[in-house]
Each structure stands twice: as C-alpha cells, then as structure tokens.
Amino acid sequence: MQNIISPSPLQKIEHPLLDLWQLTLFVKRDDLLHSEISGNKWRKLKYNLLEARSQQVDQILSFGGAYSNHIHALAAAGFHFGFKTAAIIRGESCYANNPTLKQAIAWGMELQFVSRLEYKQKAQTAYLQSLQSAYPNAFIVPEGGSNRFAIRGVMEAIQEIEQQAHRPVDHVITATGSGGTLTGLVAGIAQSQSQLKTQVTGIAVLKNAHYLNQEIASLLQQAKVNQNDNWCLQTEFHHGGYAKVPVELKHFCEQFSRQTGIPVEPIYTGKMFYGLFKLIEQGYFNRGENIVALHTGGLQGLNGLKERNQKHPSTQA
C-alpha cells in the first residue's frame, strides 16, 4: 500500500496575469494520483489505513455528507485494499441514489443515515464510544480524514514538491475544508531538510470559516509542530458557502480549465484557483515569487453537481 500510488506531477501554468506580476505558478496535480482515490483524500487516508492494518483492524468507519469526496475515496480505498467500510451520513436515505453514494455502495460501503442534529455529535466522546460499541472491530476516522495520521500523509506532498521544483518555493496554496491538508503542508515545511521559508495559504471553502484557525492550531499542536507565522487562512472566497456556485465562479472554472487543460470543480479547487488569481490581482505576492497550488482532486463531485442542477435548475448550489 505504501508505494502503490506514485507521486503526482508538477505542472507549470502560463497565464497573462502571471506575466504581468512576474510570478511563476506550478500546480501539484494530486488529481492524477489515482482515478478513484485522488487528491488530498488519498494523502489523508494513507497512514490511517496503514495504522488500521498494523492494528489488524479490517473495517474503517468515518463520517461525511451526501456528496463527500472523503466518503467516496474511503469506499474506493476499502475496495482496493481489502477493508470493510462504513459511514455515518448526514441527511436522509434518499441520498443513497446520488452518484457519490451509489458508487460507495457498489464498492461495498455500509451507510447509516442520521439526522443533522445527531451528526453534530460526531466528535463527542460519548457518541464515538457508542459507535465503537456498535462497530467493535472498526478503526474510526474523523470527518474529512483530518487527524495526526492524515497530517503525515500530506507532509509527503511537500517532500515531492521539494524534489520536483527547480527553485525555492515561496508559497503553497491549498483549498481548505477541515484544515487537515493545510496543517500537513505546514508540518511538512517545518520538518523539511531544506529549511524552506515557504508560506502556506489556505482558501477556505466554507462560510464563516474563521473557527478553522483554532482547528488548525490544535492539529499543529497534535503534530508537535511549533506555532509560527508561515501560514494563513483566507476566508473571503467562499462564494456564499459550501456547495454554492454563483455564475461568476462557474464561469471562472470553465475558463480556467479551457486555458490550462486542468479540470477543476467549483466546491474546492475552483474556489482555490479563483482566490489565488484574486490575490495575485490584489498584490498579495511579491514580484518574482514562485507559487505552487495543490490540486486536491475532488472531481467526482462534478457528477453530483450535475444531478443537483438537473433536479433544481433554478438554483446555483
């Protein structure tokens, strides 16, 4: 399992805005890691799966919404690596027919649908203990996969970037949902042998995401990474909240994919690239700097968006 998925490529992007500001931009194409377990979801799952195997546990249980990239990736990983999988899903059982969960079921995942009120207990000790009793042989992974094992997997992205880049990297940009990926990138830089001075910037995809600063600080503490000022979270590019896709964002994603040949979706990576280009326009970066944007995958979510748009064509979410 350790070496079954090869490092993703680093692809240079050409764009007039980059030329204007004399910036260099590369995209770390984690969307190409695996056709079904791609992006940061693989990196966050890798050491969770290895830990479960070391404990001789054959079932993984986790949490997610009805269109969750994490749940989709976990189901695929269980299918490919021989784990039983189960998930606590926020929402009604009718969601089992959407493209994400239908595929998860096809890969053998057991789904348990719960109310939004019950789902809010997902990190509470008593609730987790009750789940452990119901699934005594399961290794429980938090929502989004963000824990200390996930951080170790994301750190490897920094190691790969160091090996692939031909010059020092001044900035790494990532979409931020639960904070695990940003934490792993900061931890990777902290433990780099090259003593990188890289700044990590997260583009929050959730509305009112300021609370993530505390979540990330807590994860860094768990990872025993000294607190420093080489990371920040940009919270103004959420476009109305999670899964909200206004026309401006939709058009940006379409244009970006046409210009670069890199597919994006508007929930995570589209917002990240949109935010990145807005930051460039605002003079956030110094001229001559080298930027790496981490493509965190999540392209399976496009099928769910298409389904929702067909059912509710008048909405933009």
Rosetta blueprint (number, residue, H / E / L):
1 M L
2 Q L
3 N L
4 I L
5 I L
6 S L
7 P L
8 S L
9 P L
10 L E
11 Q E
12 K E
13 I E
14 E L
15 H L
16 P H
17 L H
18 L H
19 D H
20 L H
21 W L
22 Q L
23 L L
24 T E
25 L E
26 F E
27 V E
28 K E
29 R E
30 D H
31 D H
32 L H
33 L L
34 H L
35 S L
36 E L
37 I L
38 S L
39 G H
40 N H
41 K H
42 W H
43 R H
44 K H
45 L H
46 K H
47 Y H
48 N H
49 L H
50 L H
51 E H
52 A H
53 R H
54 S H
55 Q L
56 Q L
57 V L
58 D L
59 Q E
60 I E
61 L E
62 S E
63 F E
64 G E
65 G L
66 A L
67 Y L
68 S L
69 N H
70 H H
71 I H
72 H H
73 A H
74 L H
75 A H
76 A H
77 A H
78 G H
79 F H
80 H H
81 F H
82 G L
83 F L
84 K E
85 T E
86 A E
87 A E
88 I E
89 I E
90 R E
91 G L
92 E L
93 S H
94 C H
95 Y H
96 A H
97 N H
98 N L
99 P H
100 T H
101 L H
102 K H
103 Q H
104 A H
105 I H
106 A H
107 W L
108 G L
109 M L
110 E E
111 L E
112 Q E
113 F E
114 V E
115 S L
116 R H
117 L H
118 E H
119 Y H
120 K L
121 Q L
122 K L
123 A L
124 Q L
125 T H
126 A H
127 Y H
128 L H
129 Q H
130 S H
131 L H
132 Q H
133 S H
134 A H
135 Y L
136 P L
137 N L
138 A E
139 F E
140 I E
141 V L
142 P L
143 E H
144 G H
145 G H
146 S L
147 N L
148 R H
149 F H
150 A H
151 I H
152 R H
153 G H
154 V H
155 M H
156 E H
157 A H
158 I H
159 Q H
160 E H
161 I H
162 E H
163 Q H
164 Q H
165 A L
166 H L
167 R L
168 P L
169 V L
170 D L
171 H E
172 V E
173 I E
174 T E
175 A E
176 T E
177 G L
178 S L
179 G L
180 G H
181 T H
182 L H
183 T H
184 G H
185 L H
186 V H
187 A H
188 G H
189 I H
190 A H
191 Q L
192 S L
193 Q L
194 S L
195 Q L
196 L L
197 K L
198 T L
199 Q E
200 V E
201 T E
202 G E
203 I E
204 A E
205 V L
206 L L
207 K L
208 N L
209 A H
210 H H
211 Y H
212 L H
213 N H
214 Q H
215 E H
216 I H
217 A H
218 S H
219 L H
220 L H
221 Q H
222 Q H
223 A L
224 K L
225 V L
226 N L
227 Q L
228 N L
229 D L
230 N L
231 W E
232 C E
233 L E
234 Q E
235 T L
236 E L
237 F L
238 H L
239 H L
240 G L
241 G L
242 Y L
243 A L
244 K L
245 V L
246 P L
247 V H
248 E H
249 L H
250 K H
251 H H
252 F H
253 C H
254 E H
255 Q H
256 F H
257 S H
258 R H
259 Q H
260 T H
261 G L
262 I L
263 P L
264 V L
265 E L
266 P L
267 I L
268 Y L
269 T H
270 G H
271 K H
272 M H
273 F H
274 Y H
275 G H
276 L H
277 F H
278 K H
279 L H
280 I H
281 E H
282 Q L
283 G L
284 Y L
285 F L
286 N L
287 R L
288 G L
289 E L
290 N E
291 I E
292 V E
293 A E
294 L E
295 H E
296 T L
297 G L
298 G L
299 L L
300 Q L
301 G H
302 L H
303 N H
304 G H
305 L H
306 K H
307 E H
308 R H
309 N H
310 Q H
311 K H
312 H L
313 P L
314 S L
315 T L
316 Q L
317 A L
